[in-house]
Amino acid sequence: MKKAIVLSTWKHGVNANKKAWEILKVNGSSLDAVEQGVMVAESDPEVTSVGYGGMPDREGNVTTDACIMDHEGNCGGVAFLKNIKNAVAVARKVMEETPHHLLVGDGALQFALKQGFTEQNMLTENAKKRWESWMDNHPQDAMFIDQHNHDTIGMIALDNHGNLSGSCTTSGLAWKYYGRVGDSPIIGAGLFVDNKYGAACATGKGESVMKMSGSFLIVELMRQGKSPQEACEIAVHRIIEGQRDPHEFQVGFLAINKKGEYGAYSLRKGFQYSINTAEREELVDCDFMFETKVEKKSG
Ligand code: SD4
């Protein structure tokens, strides 16, 4: 039975899903779909939290994190990568061309160049202006996290062959410390796929997702028989139980199981996700635990 489905995080998932769906609807692989889908967001300068056009760290460097995982349990990732637009494509090369799972920093860049990727300036004029304004107004602020300075794209898909894959890519939290890496390139945190049971991805404050291996937890819960929706909700509850400041940040999870059932849940109001199936193409307001949105702080 044909039951392809693709989910991705946030509004920029709409265009990303369109690309992924073009691949899925002609019986392409979920791996190609999740790679090429999120590349749309990475390449779009209007998307200020992923790839080219992403907000820089507090020193003005745009550094990106990404990973990808296929239906055979293969995975690859890059972190703290500079000057390369499509980090997810480098992650796929790490998966396919090396014996490793994660390359970081200069090593990741060197590898990308050897693979034929070209360097480019990732800091757009818009991002530079916002960084300069933040520097002028808040140079000493501790890092804050709100709806406006993070929005990773995580994408999970089931193809018509019944195979699950996922990808996750981000420029991370705006104004992060130089060298900071979040959950997005970490298998088990920002993304996890087990082709027998399901796939999950995360968005939001990476530090909170890493502490509880969020995506792995959700897939494990599906393995134990929970529905994707139950699994996402339990994972958000786990964040509340385990962490002291749940009101200060956002986390959202997406999940798909082997049957093509899906779920989504976020800590706070405001998270949206995009879904495409043969019957639906929609941007959905996600169910959430807390009514209050994260207040925008200037920056
Ligand atoms: C991170 N999870 O680097 C990412 C941030 C993000 O939507 O953009 N989430 O922590």
Residues whose N, C-alpha, C, O or C-beta is under 5 A from the ligand:
A	BS01	SD4	S49 H150 D151 T152 T170 G172 L173 G182 D183 S184 T203 G204 K205 G206 E207
